């Protein structure tokens, strides 16, 4: 049994998958199980893998069941003590996997680690160093838009890891569970990160684990009906499930009021333009969140029952996340 498994989700992404797999051939950490979850593709992805890459563990699903459920299917057949999630629209650098493994080895308190994701269109610019989380209930990309040369040079704690290129301890996943399949896509990694933090697990950003990322290549871009609808629903779902009780009404209030202001301004001024274009999808997402509320509140009981982190400690995490956001937004000395 190998120590590390890399799980790649794929949905009609053969043109992305081929170069991603070639990049994985060149990894300095070469001893890993490679799992590809094909989410009902119709572009010949599964046939290509069967013919040309019999060394890969193929999990071929009959239909697209979403990112969250697809990744869970891959996690179920993965055998590694470390399980890595990697988008198909990425090109990992040669030392990427070794750096992720080294960081988790060096930080036993961490249940996950985040890659240094950079823009494929401009590898000198950061996509994300990890996820932050704040009082508006929305996650954000740490360091987004800054130059890679200005990023921290040593591993540092972050709130959570973007599942586009992240490593997880199997023992943590066994304890807190995997992705919430009801999310389908978007925010499922944030939900997992909060559950991990509540259970006492940390997360570390790995500066040397560099991966090029073509942002939102498989979901129609950052601002599409699909992304807006699912994000609107899943932001509320995450709060209902995970927020410590004293913070639950506060987070809901700040989230909904902030969004209401943004919608009002967008309708009145046309800015941001993407929100005005997708206002119907946003409203649909909120309606879906209301419909899902009973299930999320039921899931909440189990999450809060195993919580090791106090409410005050969770507040401290949010404050640290905000300070880190300001720090990595500035060039480093």
C-alpha positions as CSV (number, residue, x, y, z in Angstrom):
1,X,0.0,0.0,0.0
2,X,1.4,3.4,-1.0
3,X,1.6,6.2,1.5
4,X,0.1,8.9,-0.8
5,X,-2.9,8.9,-3.1
6,X,-3.6,11.6,-5.6
7,X,-7.3,12.0,-6.6
8,X,-8.2,13.9,-9.8
9,X,-11.8,14.7,-10.7
10,X,-12.7,14.9,-14.4
11,X,-15.8,15.9,-16.3
12,X,-15.3,16.3,-20.1
13,X,-11.8,17.6,-19.4
14,X,-9.6,15.3,-21.4
15,X,-7.8,18.3,-23.0
16,X,-6.8,19.4,-19.5
17,X,-6.3,15.9,-18.1
18,X,-3.6,14.8,-20.5
19,X,-1.0,17.6,-19.6
20,X,-1.9,17.2,-15.9
21,X,-1.1,13.5,-16.0
22,X,2.2,14.2,-17.8
23,X,3.2,16.7,-15.1
24,X,2.5,14.1,-12.5
25,X,4.9,11.7,-14.3
26,X,7.7,14.1,-13.5
27,X,7.1,14.4,-9.8
28,X,10.2,14.0,-7.6
29,X,8.0,12.1,-5.1
30,X,7.2,9.3,-7.5
31,X,5.7,6.7,-5.2
32,X,2.0,7.5,-5.1
33,X,-1.3,6.0,-6.2
34,X,-3.1,8.0,-8.9
35,X,-6.9,7.9,-9.0
36,X,-8.9,9.6,-11.7
37,X,-12.7,10.0,-11.0
38,X,-14.5,10.4,-14.3
39,X,-17.8,12.1,-13.6
40,X,-19.8,10.7,-16.6
41,X,-17.7,12.3,-19.3
42,X,-18.8,12.1,-22.9
43,X,-15.5,13.2,-24.4
44,X,-13.8,9.8,-24.3
45,X,-11.8,10.5,-21.1
46,X,-12.5,7.0,-19.6
47,X,-11.7,5.2,-22.8
48,X,-8.4,7.1,-23.1
49,X,-7.4,6.2,-19.6
50,X,-8.3,2.6,-20.0
51,X,-6.2,2.3,-23.2
52,X,-3.2,4.6,-22.5
53,X,-2.9,4.7,-18.7
54,X,-3.7,1.2,-17.2
55,X,-1.5,2.2,-14.3
56,X,-4.1,4.7,-13.1
57,X,-6.9,3.6,-10.8
58,X,-10.0,4.7,-12.8
59,X,-13.3,5.4,-11.0
60,X,-15.7,5.7,-13.8
61,X,-19.1,7.1,-12.8
62,X,-22.2,6.7,-15.0
63,X,-23.2,10.4,-14.6
64,X,-22.0,13.7,-13.3
65,X,-22.6,13.6,-9.5
66,X,-20.7,16.8,-8.7
67,X,-17.3,17.6,-7.5
68,X,-18.0,16.8,-3.8
69,X,-19.5,13.3,-4.4
70,X,-17.0,12.5,-7.2
71,X,-14.1,13.3,-4.9
72,X,-15.6,11.2,-2.2
73,X,-15.8,8.3,-4.6
74,X,-12.1,8.8,-5.3
75,X,-11.3,9.0,-1.6
76,X,-13.1,5.7,-1.1
77,X,-10.8,3.8,-3.5
78,X,-7.6,5.7,-2.5
79,X,-5.3,3.7,-0.2
80,X,-2.9,6.3,1.0
81,X,-2.5,7.6,4.5
82,X,-2.2,11.0,2.8
83,X,-5.0,11.8,0.2
84,X,-4.4,14.6,-2.3
85,X,-7.1,16.4,-4.2
86,X,-5.9,17.9,-7.5
87,X,-8.0,19.6,-10.2
88,X,-7.6,18.3,-13.7
89,X,-6.9,21.9,-15.0
90,X,-3.6,22.1,-13.2
91,X,0.1,21.6,-13.9
92,X,2.0,20.7,-10.7
93,X,5.7,21.6,-10.6
94,X,8.1,18.8,-10.2
95,X,8.5,19.2,-6.5
96,X,4.9,19.9,-5.7
97,X,3.9,16.5,-4.2
98,X,7.1,16.2,-2.2
99,X,6.6,19.6,-0.7
100,X,3.0,18.8,0.4
101,X,4.1,15.5,2.0
102,X,7.1,17.2,3.7
103,X,4.8,19.9,5.2
104,X,2.4,17.4,6.7
105,X,5.3,15.2,8.0
106,X,6.7,18.3,9.7
107,X,3.3,19.5,11.2
108,X,1.6,16.6,13.0
109,X,-1.1,19.0,14.3
110,X,-2.2,19.8,10.8
111,X,-4.8,17.7,9.1
112,X,-4.3,19.4,5.7
113,X,-2.0,21.5,3.7
114,X,-2.6,24.0,0.9
115,X,-0.6,24.3,-2.3
116,X,0.8,27.5,-3.7
117,X,-1.5,27.8,-6.7
118,X,-0.4,30.3,-9.4
119,X,-2.1,31.5,-12.5
120,X,-1.5,29.3,-15.6
121,X,-1.8,32.5,-17.7
122,X,0.9,34.2,-15.6
123,X,2.9,31.9,-13.3
124,X,4.4,35.0,-11.5
125,X,1.0,35.8,-10.0
126,X,-0.7,34.0,-7.1
127,X,-4.1,32.4,-7.5
128,X,-4.2,31.4,-3.8
129,X,-1.9,30.3,-0.9
130,X,-4.9,28.8,1.0
131,X,-8.4,29.8,2.1
132,X,-9.3,32.5,4.5
133,X,-12.7,32.8,6.2
134,X,-14.4,35.8,7.7
135,X,-17.5,37.4,9.2
136,X,-19.4,37.6,5.9
137,X,-19.5,33.8,5.7
138,X,-17.6,33.8,2.4
139,X,-14.1,32.3,1.9
140,X,-11.4,34.2,0.1
141,X,-8.1,33.4,-1.6
142,X,-5.1,34.4,0.4
143,X,-2.6,36.3,-1.6
144,X,-4.6,36.4,-4.8
145,X,-3.2,38.8,-7.4
146,X,0.1,39.3,-5.6
147,X,3.4,38.3,-7.1
148,X,4.8,34.9,-6.1
149,X,8.1,36.6,-5.3
150,X,6.4,38.6,-2.5
151,X,4.8,35.5,-0.9
152,X,6.1,34.0,2.4
153,X,9.0,31.6,1.9
154,X,8.3,29.3,4.8
155,X,5.2,27.2,5.7
156,X,2.7,29.2,7.7
157,X,-0.8,28.4,9.2
158,X,-3.9,29.2,7.2
159,X,-7.6,28.7,7.9
160,X,-8.1,26.0,5.2
161,X,-6.9,24.6,1.9
162,X,-8.4,25.0,-1.5
163,X,-9.4,21.5,-2.7
164,X,-8.1,22.3,-6.2
165,X,-4.7,21.2,-4.9
166,X,-4.7,20.1,-1.2
167,X,-3.4,17.2,0.9
168,X,-5.4,15.7,3.7
169,X,-4.6,13.2,6.4
170,X,-6.7,10.1,6.2
171,X,-7.1,9.9,10.0
172,X,-8.7,13.4,9.9
173,X,-11.1,12.5,7.1
174,X,-12.0,9.3,9.1
175,X,-12.8,11.5,12.1
176,X,-14.7,14.4,10.6
177,X,-16.0,13.0,7.4
178,X,-15.3,13.9,3.8
179,X,-17.0,16.5,1.5
180,X,-20.7,17.2,1.9
181,X,-22.2,15.7,-1.3
182,X,-25.3,18.0,-1.0
183,X,-23.0,20.9,-1.9
184,X,-22.4,19.4,-5.4
185,X,-19.7,22.1,-6.0
186,X,-18.3,25.2,-4.4
187,X,-17.7,25.8,-0.7
188,X,-17.4,22.1,0.0
189,X,-13.7,22.5,0.9
190,X,-14.5,25.5,3.1
191,X,-17.1,23.4,4.9
192,X,-14.6,20.6,5.4
193,X,-12.0,23.1,6.6
194,X,-14.3,24.6,9.3
195,X,-15.3,21.1,10.5
196,X,-11.6,20.3,10.7
197,X,-10.8,23.4,12.7
198,X,-13.7,22.8,15.1
199,X,-12.3,19.3,15.7
200,X,-8.9,20.7,16.5
201,X,-7.0,20.1,13.3
202,X,-4.7,22.8,11.8
203,X,-3.9,23.7,8.2
204,X,-0.6,24.8,6.7
205,X,0.3,26.6,3.5
206,X,3.2,25.0,1.6
207,X,5.2,27.7,-0.3
208,X,7.2,25.1,-2.3
209,X,4.2,23.1,-3.4
210,X,3.6,25.1,-6.6
211,X,0.9,24.2,-9.1
212,X,-0.3,26.2,-12.1
213,X,-4.0,26.6,-12.3
214,X,-6.4,27.5,-15.0
215,X,-9.0,29.2,-12.8
216,X,-12.6,27.7,-13.0
217,X,-11.9,26.0,-16.3
218,X,-14.4,23.2,-15.7
219,X,-17.4,25.3,-14.4
220,X,-17.8,28.1,-16.8
221,X,-15.7,30.7,-15.0
222,X,-15.8,32.4,-11.7
223,X,-19.1,34.2,-12.4
224,X,-21.6,31.9,-14.1
225,X,-25.1,31.0,-13.2
226,X,-23.7,27.7,-12.0
227,X,-21.1,29.2,-9.7
228,X,-23.3,32.0,-8.3
229,X,-26.3,29.6,-7.6
230,X,-24.2,27.0,-5.8
231,X,-22.1,29.5,-3.9
232,X,-25.1,31.4,-2.7
233,X,-26.7,28.2,-1.4
234,X,-23.6,26.7,0.1
235,X,-22.4,29.8,2.0
236,X,-25.6,29.7,4.0
237,X,-25.5,25.9,4.3
238,X,-21.9,26.1,5.7
239,X,-22.9,28.6,8.4
240,X,-26.0,26.6,9.4
241,X,-23.9,23.5,9.8
242,X,-20.7,24.7,11.4
243,X,-21.0,28.1,13.1
244,X,-20.7,27.8,16.9
245,X,-24.1,28.6,18.4
246,X,-23.4,32.1,19.8
247,X,-22.0,33.1,16.4
248,X,-24.7,31.5,14.2
249,X,-27.2,34.4,14.2
250,X,-24.4,36.9,13.9
251,X,-22.8,35.2,10.9
252,X,-26.2,34.8,9.2
253,X,-27.0,38.5,9.8
254,X,-23.6,39.8,8.6
255,X,-23.7,37.5,5.6
256,X,-27.2,38.3,4.4
257,X,-27.0,42.0,5.1
258,X,-23.7,42.3,3.2
259,X,-25.2,40.4,0.3
260,X,-28.3,42.5,0.4
261,X,-26.2,45.6,0.1
262,X,-24.2,44.2,-2.7
263,X,-27.4,43.2,-4.6
264,X,-29.0,46.6,-4.1
265,X,-25.9,48.4,-5.3
266,X,-25.6,46.1,-8.3
267,X,-29.2,46.7,-9.4
268,X,-28.9,50.4,-8.9
269,X,-25.5,51.1,-10.4
270,X,-24.7,48.0,-12.5
271,X,-21.7,47.2,-10.4
272,X,-20.5,44.6,-9.9
273,X,-21.8,43.7,-13.4
274,X,-21.4,40.0,-12.8
275,X,-23.9,40.0,-9.9
276,X,-26.5,41.9,-11.9
277,X,-26.1,39.5,-14.8
278,X,-26.7,36.5,-12.5
279,X,-29.2,37.9,-10.0
280,X,-31.7,35.2,-10.9
281,X,-29.2,32.5,-10.1
282,X,-28.4,34.2,-6.8
283,X,-32.0,34.3,-5.7
284,X,-32.4,30.6,-6.8
285,X,-29.4,29.8,-4.6
286,X,-30.9,31.5,-1.6
287,X,-34.2,29.6,-2.1
288,X,-32.3,26.3,-2.2
289,X,-30.5,27.2,1.0
290,X,-33.9,27.7,2.7
291,X,-35.1,24.3,1.4
292,X,-31.8,22.6,2.6
293,X,-31.9,24.3,6.1
294,X,-33.5,21.3,7.9
295,X,-30.9,18.9,6.7
296,X,-28.1,21.2,7.5
297,X,-29.3,21.9,11.0
298,X,-29.6,18.1,11.5
299,X,-26.0,17.6,10.3
300,X,-25.0,20.4,12.7
301,X,-25.8,18.4,15.8
302,X,-23.1,15.8,15.0
303,X,-20.5,18.4,14.0
304,X,-21.0,20.4,17.2
305,X,-21.0,17.3,19.4
306,X,-17.4,16.5,18.4
307,X,-16.2,20.1,18.6
308,X,-13.0,20.6,20.5
309,X,-12.5,24.3,19.7
310,X,-14.2,26.8,21.9
311,X,-16.3,29.7,20.5
312,X,-13.6,32.2,21.7
313,X,-10.9,30.1,19.9
314,X,-13.0,30.1,16.7
315,X,-13.3,33.9,16.9
316,X,-9.5,34.1,17.3
317,X,-9.1,32.0,14.2
318,X,-11.3,34.5,12.2
319,X,-9.2,37.4,13.5
320,X,-5.9,35.6,12.6
321,X,-7.3,34.9,9.2
322,X,-8.1,38.6,8.7
323,X,-4.6,39.6,9.9
324,X,-3.0,37.1,7.5
325,X,-5.1,38.4,4.6
326,X,-3.7,41.9,5.2
327,X,-0.1,40.6,5.6
328,X,0.0,38.5,2.5
329,X,-1.6,41.2,0.5
330,X,1.6,43.3,0.9
331,X,5.0,42.5,-0.5
332,X,7.1,40.6,2.0
333,X,10.5,42.0,3.3
